[in-house]
Amino acid sequence: MKPPKGVYTPMPDIPRTVGGKTRVLVSIVVGGKLHDLRVTSARKPEFDEAALESVSQWRFHPATCDGEPMETEALVEVNFVVQ
């Protein structure tokens, strides 16, 4: 099995209400399209919406098994650095 590969992963818009850095872990299902996005871990909840919005725009080549595309759950990390 080959895992999904990100082909377009734009940077998130950063909420300007807080400073510092943080990360948000987002669970996704990669198939023909991304679906079932949900935050699984966040240190600062005010970044959750920005992370979900950013990841919803990401594009992937799906995972494959014996050359056939297959739906796969993945965990992605969105990092924020606010100065």
C-alpha atoms as a printed R data frame, in Angstrom:
   type eleno elety resid chain resno       x      y      z
1  ATOM     1    CA   MET     A     1   0.000  0.000  0.000
2  ATOM     2    CA   LYS     A     2   1.191  3.509 -0.822
3  ATOM     3    CA   PRO     A     3  -0.108  6.307  1.448
4  ATOM     4    CA   PRO     A     4  -1.906  9.394  0.127
5  ATOM     5    CA   LYS     A     5   0.353 12.184 -1.101
6  ATOM     6    CA   GLY     A     6  -0.379 15.877 -0.638
7  ATOM     7    CA   VAL     A     7  -0.204 17.786 -3.917
8  ATOM     8    CA   TYR     A     8  -1.624 21.131 -2.769
9  ATOM     9    CA   THR     A     9  -1.347 22.164  0.880
10 ATOM    10    CA   PRO     A    10  -1.758 25.954  1.227
11 ATOM    11    CA   MET     A    11  -0.778 27.718  4.425
12 ATOM    12    CA   PRO     A    12  -3.661 28.583  6.761
13 ATOM    13    CA   ASP     A    13  -4.938 32.079  7.438
14 ATOM    14    CA   ILE     A    14  -3.711 32.917 10.917
15 ATOM    15    CA   PRO     A    15  -6.135 34.241 13.514
16 ATOM    16    CA   ARG     A    16  -4.738 37.580 14.713
17 ATOM    17    CA   THR     A    17  -6.319 37.415 18.133
18 ATOM    18    CA   VAL     A    18  -3.449 35.596 19.821
19 ATOM    19    CA   GLY     A    19   0.306 35.314 19.562
20 ATOM    20    CA   GLY     A    20   2.769 32.495 19.858
21 ATOM    21    CA   LYS     A    21   2.865 29.225 18.026
22 ATOM    22    CA   THR     A    22   0.645 26.191 18.104
23 ATOM    23    CA   ARG     A    23  -0.337 23.153 16.106
24 ATOM    24    CA   VAL     A    24  -3.659 21.563 15.329
25 ATOM    25    CA   LEU     A    25  -4.012 17.892 14.388
26 ATOM    26    CA   VAL     A    26  -6.814 17.189 11.929
27 ATOM    27    CA   SER     A    27  -8.154 13.755 11.044
28 ATOM    28    CA   ILE     A    28  -9.254 13.421  7.404
29 ATOM    29    CA   VAL     A    29 -10.489 10.726  5.067
30 ATOM    30    CA   VAL     A    30  -8.743 10.863  1.689
31 ATOM    31    CA   GLY     A    31 -10.509  9.298 -1.275
32 ATOM    32    CA   GLY     A    32 -11.857 10.983 -4.372
33 ATOM    33    CA   LYS     A    33 -12.354 14.049 -2.178
34 ATOM    34    CA   LEU     A    34 -11.497 14.918  1.418
35 ATOM    35    CA   HIS     A    35 -14.271 14.334  3.908
36 ATOM    36    CA   ASP     A    36 -14.931 13.742  7.602
37 ATOM    37    CA   LEU     A    37 -12.505 16.472  8.685
38 ATOM    38    CA   ARG     A    38 -12.303 16.866 12.460
39 ATOM    39    CA   VAL     A    39  -9.871 18.339 14.929
40 ATOM    40    CA   THR     A    40  -8.325 15.609 17.067
41 ATOM    41    CA   SER     A    41  -5.874 17.702 19.084
42 ATOM    42    CA   ALA     A    42  -5.426 21.422 19.576
43 ATOM    43    CA   ARG     A    43  -3.581 23.422 22.198
44 ATOM    44    CA   LYS     A    44  -5.458 26.633 21.394
45 ATOM    45    CA   PRO     A    45  -9.062 26.045 20.253
46 ATOM    46    CA   GLU     A    46  -9.231 29.483 18.617
47 ATOM    47    CA   PHE     A    47  -7.117 27.996 15.789
48 ATOM    48    CA   ASP     A    48  -9.449 25.047 15.084
49 ATOM    49    CA   GLU     A    49 -11.619 26.796 12.497
50 ATOM    50    CA   ALA     A    50  -8.617 28.188 10.592
51 ATOM    51    CA   ALA     A    51  -7.010 24.735 10.516
52 ATOM    52    CA   LEU     A    52 -10.186 23.058  9.233
53 ATOM    53    CA   GLU     A    53 -10.657 25.771  6.596
54 ATOM    54    CA   SER     A    54  -7.082 25.369  5.390
55 ATOM    55    CA   VAL     A    55  -7.134 21.567  5.287
56 ATOM    56    CA   SER     A    56 -10.467 21.562  3.420
57 ATOM    57    CA   GLN     A    57  -8.580 23.212  0.527
58 ATOM    58    CA   TRP     A    58  -5.773 20.637  0.455
59 ATOM    59    CA   ARG     A    59  -5.603 18.197 -2.431
60 ATOM    60    CA   PHE     A    60  -4.155 14.690 -2.384
61 ATOM    61    CA   HIS     A    61  -3.427 11.803 -4.671
62 ATOM    62    CA   PRO     A    62  -5.277  8.952 -2.940
63 ATOM    63    CA   ALA     A    63  -3.583  5.979 -1.321
64 ATOM    64    CA   THR     A    64  -3.240  2.966 -3.560
65 ATOM    65    CA   CYS     A    65  -3.145 -0.778 -3.016
66 ATOM    66    CA   ASP     A    66  -1.897 -2.902 -5.914
67 ATOM    67    CA   GLY     A    67  -2.201  0.213 -8.080
68 ATOM    68    CA   GLU     A    68  -5.888  0.763 -7.236
69 ATOM    69    CA   PRO     A    69  -6.943  3.970 -5.437
70 ATOM    70    CA   MET     A    70  -8.455  3.451 -2.013
71 ATOM    71    CA   GLU     A    71 -10.012  5.598  0.689
72 ATOM    72    CA   THR     A    72  -7.759  6.093  3.711
73 ATOM    73    CA   GLU     A    73  -7.932  7.925  7.018
74 ATOM    74    CA   ALA     A    74  -4.974 10.201  7.681
75 ATOM    75    CA   LEU     A    75  -3.837 12.595 10.381
76 ATOM    76    CA   VAL     A    76  -2.368 15.918  9.262
77 ATOM    77    CA   GLU     A    77  -0.623 18.598 11.291
78 ATOM    78    CA   VAL     A    78  -1.272 22.302 10.736
79 ATOM    79    CA   ASN     A    79   1.341 24.562 12.316
80 ATOM    80    CA   PHE     A    80   0.761 28.204 13.169
81 ATOM    81    CA   VAL     A    81   3.419 30.760 14.092
82 ATOM    82    CA   VAL     A    82   2.001 34.144 15.079
83 ATOM    83    CA   GLN     A    83   4.389 37.009 15.754
